Structure formats: C-alpha cells, structure tokens
Amino acid sequence: MLRGNGTKRRGPIGFMVVIAVLVGAGAGAFAYTAGWLSPSRLTPARLVDALAPPGGPALGHRRNHAKGVCFTGEFISNGTGTTLSEAAVFEPGAYPVLGRFNLATPDPDAPDATVRIRGMGLQITAPNGQVWRSAMIDAPVFLVSTPQAFYAFLEASKSKNPDAMKQFITAHPESLAFLQWATTGAWTGSYAEERFNSLDSFAFTNAAGETNIVRWSLLPAAPVEPITPAALANLGPDYLENEIAERVSKAPQSWTLEVTVAAPGDPTADATKAWPADRKTISVGTLSVQQVEPEISGPCLNINFDPTVLPPGMTTSDDPLPAARSAAYAVSYNRRTAESADYPGKVAGAAP
C-alpha cells in the first residue's frame, strides 16, 4: 500500500469547519456523572443521547470513538515505574496488552480526514490479574476542564444561534489552547506516528506510601511525517486502519511510556492546561504493538476502556473528568452490547 508522504505542515483550516469536526471529537473525550447539573439533572444516559448524530446512533457501536481497529502486543516495563507506583505492571517484565486505535467520531464510517482527534484505548494485564486501562488522545490539552463546561460546548455546537459558539469561547477562554492545536497543529498519516496523552491526572502511590500526581504519554518511535488533510483524504476514507495494519505486519510498532510528575501548584484538576516542560518525567517502559485486527473479529470489540479501571498503586486525583467519563462509558457499553446483533457484518457464532 502506498503511504502518504506529504511533508508540508498543513495551514489553518476554517474556524467553523474545525468546530464541526470538534463536536464529534470532543464528545468522546469524557461525559458526566448523574446529578452534576441542577435543577435539570444531567444523567449519563442523557449525555450519551446527546452524542448521537442527527440520524441517530450507529447501533452496535461505541457512541463515540466509533471508528477503530484492535491491536495486541506487550508492555515491556523497565522497572523504573516502581519509584512512583506499586502497580504490578511496573515491575520489570513483559505484560500482554490489547488496545484500539480510534477516531473521535460517533460515525464508524466517517472518512479519516474529517476527524481531527485520534485516540488509543489500552489495557495492560499483570500476571496477578491486575488490570490497567487507559483512554488517551493525541491532543496536548483538552477543550474544557469541567463537565459543566463540556455540556455548554455541546449545547452551543447544536444551537441554531449563529453566535452560540462564539459566546461559548468568550465564556470559556481556557478552550483556546485546544482550538489553537486543532486549527494549526500538524496532521500525520499514521497512528504509529501519534503521541497519545492521558490529559487527565491520576495519583500514583509507591510501596513506601509516597503519592504523586501524574499524567502520562506514549511517545512514538516512528518518525513523524506531516500530511495535509487534503492529502490524507486522497488516500481513501479508511486509510489509517489499513496503513497501521500493513505497517505492523512488517514490524512491531513501539511507543515509550513516559510519566510526568506534577510539582506543587500545578493544575492537577484542569486538563486544559499543560504542565511546564521542565517537570520530572520518567520513562517506565515500552509499548510494542505486534498485531492489528479488524474490530469485528478482534479482542477489543467488547472492551470498555474505562480510565478508572486502575490497579493498586493508582487512583483518580482531584481531576473531575475520569469519573465522569466512566459513567458515560458504562452507558455506551451497555447500549452497544445490547445491540450486538446490529453490528454491521455480524456473523453467526461471533462474540456478542
């Protein structure tokens, strides 16, 4: 398969085009817990309902990040993570992983070039059965820091008022860093070239009882080759999943897992703000992706990449988003598994 090798950094795209793309992209990044908004309670079910496109949800699919492909491989821990957390996955060794490359859209048939945000769901399992799940995206910061602000974004994106989005941004200037990345940041032609970030913060506690607030990122070993959205579109609507499958079939693809430690005063509850570049960062191991499979027959189909599924030695922090995401992910999971017969291409005897 020919690979996109465009080397030009893409220019800014129209603001309103970006907003249209971000409606789908942001919608999968987190959701809300029941009762956070009053007097009109916003439940996880109502939020998931709001994620559906005008024609309704794609039955059998995730309600967002609906387009994706499964992978398996291993996480090779170098042992340095034990200084931060007692989680078994940080002991030296190799641990099986399964995961999912995905696009942040409720449409499983969306052309690749129409979706700005790319994601990775990841599950690492230790021999003692401990499981660590994570859901990361390639943005360096998030759009908003609270469930309430995200709800305001969804409302503005669907409003018939032409000034609604402008009013949202005026009320939420913290969104500007994300919008700057979305409009001017480079696109790539491969999942293998993406850096995936937790964005949310978590608490790691080591065997000595010392706790630090952290974020983490997966840094690709593959060199980044920027591509324009137009060039990506010319490669076909499903190029990314085909490209990663072919690339991995030739050689495993690797990412370095780096954990960044917050310093006193860093914004641990605000995913719209990056931490200073000089913060302590520890490389704790390598993710090796060794096989890519279509979602329908792959091991990730019925995995809920709930970011609050954490082993001993890891907990959520004061960041309000992971618990909120967990609540909506559960609703999405229950709905799509109940609709398993509607999953396109379902065959007799396939896993539900």
CORHU-V313470 format. One record per backbone hydrogen bond with DSSP energy under -0.5 kcal/mol. NH is the residue of the N-H (numbers start at 1). CO is the residue of the C=O. If there is no record, write none. Layout:
BEGIN
[[NH:CO] [NH:CO]]
END
This chain:
BEGIN
[[13:183] [18:14] [19:15] [20:16] [21:17] [22:18] [23:19] [24:20] [24:21] [25:21] [26:22] [27:23] [28:24] [28:25] [29:26] [30:26] [36:33] [36:42] [41:39] [42:37] [43:41] [47:43] [48:44] [49:45] [50:46] [51:47] [51:48] [52:48] [52:49] [56:53] [59:57] [61:58] [66:105] [67:103] [68:66] [69:101] [70:293] [71:99] [72:291] [73:97] [74:288] [75:95] [76:74] [76:286] [77:75] [77:93] [78:284] [79:284] [82:79] [82:90] [83:80] [84:81] [85:81] [86:205] [90:87] [91:88] [93:77] [95:75] [97:73] [98:123] [99:71] [100:121] [101:69] [102:119] [103:67] [104:117] [105:103] [108:106] [110:107] [112:237] [114:111] [115:112] [116:114] [119:102] [120:136] [121:100] [122:134] [123:98] [124:132] [125:96] [126:130] [129:126] [132:124] [133:309] [134:122] [136:120] [137:197] [138:118] [142:271] [150:146] [151:147] [152:148] [153:149] [154:150] [155:151] [156:152] [157:153] [158:154] [159:155] [159:156] [162:160] [164:161] [167:163] [168:164] [169:165] [170:166] [171:167] [172:168] [175:172] [176:173] [177:174] [179:175] [180:176] [181:177] [182:178] [183:179] [184:180] [185:181] [187:227] [189:225] [193:190] [194:191] [196:194] [196:218] [197:137] [198:216] [200:198] [202:214] [203:315] [204:202] [204:212] [205:313] [206:210] [209:206] [212:204] [214:202] [215:260] [217:258] [218:196] [219:217] [219:256] [220:218] [221:254] [222:192] [226:224] [227:187] [232:228] [233:229] [234:230] [235:231] [235:232] [236:233] [239:236] [242:238] [243:239] [244:240] [245:241] [246:242] [247:243] [248:244] [249:245] [250:246] [250:247] [251:247] [253:289] [255:287] [256:219] [257:285] [258:217] [258:256] [259:282] [260:215] [260:258] [261:280] [262:213] [266:263] [268:266] [270:267] [273:270] [274:272] [279:276] [282:259] [284:257] [284:282] [285:257] [286:76] [287:255] [288:74] [288:286] [289:253] [289:287] [290:72] [290:288] [291:72] [293:70] [295:68] [297:294] [298:294] [298:295] [301:298] [303:300] [305:303] [306:304] [309:306] [310:308] [314:311] [315:203] [317:201] [324:320] [325:321] [326:322] [327:323] [328:324] [329:325] [330:326] [331:327] [332:328] [333:329] [334:330] [335:331] [336:332] [337:333] [338:334] [339:335] [340:337] [342:339] [343:340] [346:343] [350:347]]
END
